[in-house]
Amino acid sequence: MSTRDRLHDKLARAFPGSELLDVVDESAAHAGHKASGEGGHFRVIIVSAAFEGLSRVERQRRVYEALGSEIGTSVHALSMTCLTPGEYRH
């Protein structure tokens, strides 16, 4: 299973019923980057009611918790967009 697929599975379990869950591997765009061999670069977009009432920092914290040991090993850099369904529609 690819790192991208593992990340997607972990996030799908942590945020069931998400309206949108997308994990994009952007590692190829960072080829030659100093730390490119030490994990990939990923972008995550999640639209979930689980984010209702949470600050941006708390939403990101929940994503980091869901990914656990992937951070710093399989994942070198992570960009996140974490929205509620209402925010996504506006």
C-alpha positions as CSV (number, residue, x, y, z in Angstrom):
1,M,0.0,0.0,0.0
2,S,1.4,3.4,-0.9
3,T,2.0,6.1,1.7
4,R,-0.8,8.2,0.1
5,D,-3.2,5.3,0.5
6,R,-2.2,4.7,4.1
7,L,-2.7,8.4,4.9
8,H,-6.1,8.3,3.2
9,D,-7.2,5.2,5.1
10,K,-6.1,6.7,8.5
11,L,-8.0,9.9,7.8
12,A,-11.1,8.1,6.6
13,R,-11.2,6.2,9.9
14,A,-10.6,9.3,11.9
15,F,-13.2,11.5,10.1
16,P,-16.0,9.1,9.0
17,G,-18.6,10.6,6.8
18,S,-16.4,13.4,5.5
19,E,-18.0,15.2,2.5
20,L,-14.5,15.5,0.9
21,L,-11.3,13.7,1.8
22,D,-8.4,14.1,-0.6
23,V,-4.7,13.3,-0.1
24,V,-2.4,14.5,-2.9
25,D,1.2,13.3,-3.1
26,E,3.3,16.4,-4.1
27,S,6.6,14.7,-3.6
28,A,7.6,14.8,-7.2
29,A,7.4,18.6,-7.1
30,H,10.0,18.6,-4.4
31,A,12.6,16.3,-6.1
32,G,16.1,17.5,-5.2
33,H,14.9,19.2,-2.1
34,K,17.4,18.8,0.7
35,A,15.2,16.4,2.7
36,S,13.3,14.8,-0.2
37,G,14.6,11.3,0.7
38,E,13.3,11.5,4.2
39,G,9.5,11.2,3.6
40,G,7.0,12.7,1.2
41,H,5.3,16.0,0.7
42,F,1.5,15.7,0.9
43,R,-1.5,18.0,0.7
44,V,-4.7,17.0,2.6
45,I,-8.2,18.5,2.1
46,I,-10.9,17.4,4.5
47,V,-14.5,18.7,4.7
48,S,-16.0,17.2,7.8
49,A,-18.7,18.1,10.4
50,A,-16.2,16.9,13.0
51,F,-14.5,20.3,12.6
52,E,-17.6,22.2,13.8
53,G,-16.7,24.5,16.6
54,L,-12.9,23.9,16.4
55,S,-10.2,26.4,15.8
56,R,-7.9,26.0,12.8
57,V,-5.1,24.8,15.2
58,E,-7.4,22.2,16.8
59,R,-8.5,20.9,13.4
60,Q,-4.9,20.5,12.4
61,R,-4.0,18.9,15.7
62,R,-6.7,16.3,15.1
63,V,-5.3,15.5,11.6
64,Y,-1.8,15.1,13.1
65,E,-3.2,12.8,15.8
66,A,-5.0,10.7,13.1
67,L,-1.8,10.3,11.1
68,G,0.3,9.4,14.2
69,S,3.7,7.9,13.4
70,E,3.5,8.7,9.7
71,I,4.5,12.3,10.6
72,G,8.3,12.6,10.5
73,T,8.8,9.2,8.9
74,S,6.7,8.7,5.8
75,V,5.6,12.3,5.8
76,H,8.2,15.1,5.7
77,A,5.8,18.0,4.9
78,L,2.0,18.2,5.2
79,S,-0.2,21.0,3.9
80,M,-3.8,21.0,5.2
81,T,-7.1,22.5,4.4
82,C,-9.7,21.5,7.1
83,L,-13.2,22.9,6.6
84,T,-16.7,22.4,7.9
85,P,-19.4,21.6,5.3
86,G,-20.7,25.2,5.7
87,E,-17.3,26.7,5.2
88,Y,-16.7,24.6,2.1
89,R,-20.0,25.7,0.5
90,H,-19.2,29.4,1.0
